Amino acid sequence: MSGPVTSGPVVSGAAASAAVFRTRITELFGITHPILMGGMHHLGQSGLVAGVVNAGAMGFITPRSFDSLDDYRADLRRCRALTRGRPFGVNLTISRRPGWNRDAPAWIDIALEEGVRHFESAGTSPEEFLPRIHDGGAVLIHKCPSVRHALTAERIGVDAVALVGMEEGGHPGANQLPTFVNGAAALQRVKIPLVVGGGIGSGRQIAAALAMGADAVVMGSRFMVATEADMHVAVKQRIVELDENCSTTILGTLNNTWRVMVNETAREVQRLEAGGARTHEAFGDLILSSRTRERVYRGGHVEEGIVSLGPSGGFADAIEPAGVVVGRLMAEAGEAARAFVRGIVG
Ligand SMILES: Cc1cc2nc3c(=O)[nH]c(=O)nc-3n(C[C@H](O)[C@H](O)[C@H](O)COP(=O)(O)O)c2cc1C
């Protein structure tokens, strides 16, 4: 996807603003700001990733977004050129479905060959892929929805964990706990660097997460409106217009909870669930990501497919370069943190 359906030229050269916070994650990832833009199916490509990376944050290219391994490698090369030596990462979304992880070893090998040294995994356990990543001299952060999963990830040797709450845009898992409960509970038990995410769309929330003890935040929905996101401008405009009530969940009845934008397709899926639909097939093409890609992301028909989105999308108030979003977030986080410190009386 490219050209006029997005909302402007790729803007990836914005300089990073000065560091405000130093954490174990900024050290581990070699980044200026404690913001990770998590993998985003169909959107986690070089333009958007380079936009956040050049602004001092971390972003992850999402291999499942590409039609072939060659296209994936070409995009890694493009990202490397756009980021000029800054570290960027690759997302490994590991599926429960048999046969769906066939390409995962190649995603890792190609990334390592292209100089990538940072991975984010999500979905099921990354255990079988960890030796390959570590042998290649890279680090892995595993994103998961519960303290139990985080402790398992720590035990098998991942380098960091990200705890997401039920507010997360996309697939937050069956967990019913919000980000700040999950995060605080994990901080009592997890020793490796810990990131929290889900529902975070403002600098105030970033400051709050760091004050709680998190080493960084992982965000997704807030970046969907970025100029560089390869998505029709009509969808970005819709997200800008929406507030924090922009999302709903579907497919919980199939044990596959998906937090998505409120639209006609989401309501239709909810009607089918209420009517007893209990298999993925029962929803026809309504829930297919290929439909979302064609009709919504490319076509701009905002009602016609399922769009991953969390309430943090409600903080998106303008279509602007990802680097500007990072800069605004960090300015607000710094201001909130300084106000907090000034308020300490003891
Ligand atoms: C459009 C979209 C697509 C996503 N696709 C993936 C994905 O393919 N793999 C993954 O690990 N996470 C995916 N996520 C989750 C994000 O990486 C991130 O964890 C999440 O967006 C954080 O919650 P937030 O949306 O409330 O900021 C997606 C999120 C969105 C909004």
The ligand as an ORCA input file, in Angstrom:
! r2SCAN-3c Opt
* xyz 0 1
  C      -4.074     -2.119     14.543
  C      -3.353     -2.982     15.544
  C      -2.745     -4.152     15.122
  C      -2.036     -4.941     16.047
  N      -1.400     -6.073     15.606
  C      -0.589     -6.764     16.458
  C       0.184     -7.855     15.992
  O       0.126     -8.238     14.816
  N       1.004     -8.471     16.875
  C       1.111     -8.063     18.182
  O       1.921     -8.626     18.931
  N       0.371     -7.032     18.660
  C      -0.470     -6.387     17.825
  N      -1.186     -5.304     18.298
  C      -1.012     -4.873     19.710
  C       0.051     -3.775     19.827
  O       1.327     -4.272     19.509
  C       0.124     -3.210     21.252
  O       0.459     -4.234     22.166
  C      -1.190     -2.589     21.653
  O      -1.653     -1.773     20.617
  C      -1.081     -1.791     22.933
  O      -2.342     -1.353     23.350
  P      -2.992      0.053     22.870
  O      -3.530     -0.213     21.505
  O      -4.042      0.287     23.867
  O      -1.902      1.058     22.874
  C      -1.958     -4.547     17.410
  C      -2.610     -3.371     17.824
  C      -3.300     -2.594     16.918
  C      -3.982     -1.341     17.398
*
